[in-house]
């Protein structure tokens, strides 16, 4: 898998969006802050912008914009311009319908696991992660690591309460012993509309 297709996969993994600045969000760091629907907030008209870094020196970072384009009950269709996917907020967590896999599955606690897309297994490895991206500095975040499957991919995503995934790294491992290929997405800005009040978030154009 080359860097272009790896970056495209990253777009798919980030379709449901993110946002943020310096605090863990309006729910605070209590247990309710780590509910899947708070770690991965969805709402009609929400829009997020990410930069994609493929690690090539002196190369401009690509920018990808994701937006919720349709909402029907607990289902949300999210587009990144070139493709779209549907997500469902279920009692057990956030489910990605197009990949028949959980994005987040309750309870979100260190050591918890669930089946992720591509045959990978997701594991919660931290609930006190700190990360700094162009949108700001985030604390008290959940780190989810996906490994296994047949594609040689590993995925690390940092979700922040009340905000969403602010940092994602997709790594393609080579069966031939070559250096792994990595693409990293970092939050640039977002517009969460009704969640903007009390939620750390840059207000980017949602139209």
C-alpha positions, -999 to 999 in steps of 0.1 A, spaced: 0 0 0 15 33 -10 13 66 8 -15 79 -13 -38 50 -6 -27 50 31 -38 86 33 -71 77 17 -76 51 43 -69 77 70 -97 98 55 -121 69 59 -110 63 95 -116 100 103 -149 104 86 -168 110 118 -148 141 128 -132 159 156 -126 194 172 -109 212 201 -85 233 221 -72 231 257 -97 214 280 -112 179 280 -146 193 271 -179 202 288 -184 169 305 -151 171 324 -129 141 332 -156 120 351 -168 86 338 -195 102 317 -168 120 297 -156 87 283 -190 75 270 -186 67 233 -211 93 221 -191 120 240 -157 108 228 -170 107 192 -197 134 190 -219 134 159 -245 160 148 -261 172 117 -240 199 100 -208 192 120 -176 197 101 -140 191 108 -107 198 91 -75 178 94 -40 180 80 -24 147 67 13 143 71 30 115 52 64 122 66 80 135 34 103 165 42 95 198 26 61 185 12 29 205 20 5 187 42 -28 177 25 -60 190 41 -91 169 44 -126 182 54 -152 159 68 -188 168 74 -221 152 85 -243 156 55 -274 136 67 -290 126 100 -318 100 104 -325 90 139 -293 76 154 -277 72 120 -253 98 106 -238 100 70 -204 116 69 -186 127 38 -150 137 32 -157 149 -4 -146 118 -22 -164 92 -2 -189 88 26 -199 63 53 -226 59 78 -223 56 115 -249 46 141 -250 57 178 -260 25 196 -264 18 233 -231 -1 231 -212 26 214 -204 41 179 -208 16 150 -194 21 115 -220 6 92 -199 5 60 -172 -15 77 -194 -35 100 -172 -27 130 -172 -7 162 -154 26 163 -158 29 201 -175 3 223 -185 7 259 -172 5 285 -142 28 276 -117 18 303 -80 9 302 -76 -27 289 -110 -29 272 -110 -45 237 -135 -49 208 -134 -60 172 -124 -32 149 -125 -29 111 -101 -49 89 -100 -78 113 -81 -57 138 -86 -56 175 -90 -22 193 -77 -18 228 -79 12 252 -44 18 264 -48 52 282 -74 76 296 -50 104 305 -34 110 271 -21 145 263 -16 157 227 -9 189 209 -21 195 174 -26 227 153 -60 232 169 -45 233 204 -35 212 233 -57 185 247 -57 165 280 -75 137 297 -80 119 263 -85 82 255 -58 64 234 -71 35 213 -47 12 195 -58 -12 168 -36 -41 157 -39 -75 140 -58 -83 108 -45 -94 75 -36 -60 59 -5 -53 80 -20 -20 93 -19 -6 128 -40 24 139 -36 47 169 -63 72 176 -66 98 204 -102 107 213 -109 137 236 -141 141 256 -167 163 241 -145 168 210 -137 136 190 -105 121 175 -78 148 174 -48 127 163 -47 95 143 -17 75 130 -20 48 104 11 26 99 16 1 71 40 -27 80 60 -45 53 62 -82 51 95 -78 34 112 -62 64 113 -27 49 106 5 69 70 10 78 50 37 61 31 62 83 5 88 78 -6 111 106 -38 132 108 -39 162 131 -69 185 139 -68 219 122 -103 232 132 -140 224 133 -175 236 136 -197 216 160 -226 241 158 -248 233 189 -217 219 209 -196 250 203 -208 267 235 -186 253 263 -167 230 238 -131 239 229 -133 242 191 -122 265 163 -152 279 144 -145 271 107 -169 276 79 -196 249 78 -211 258 44 
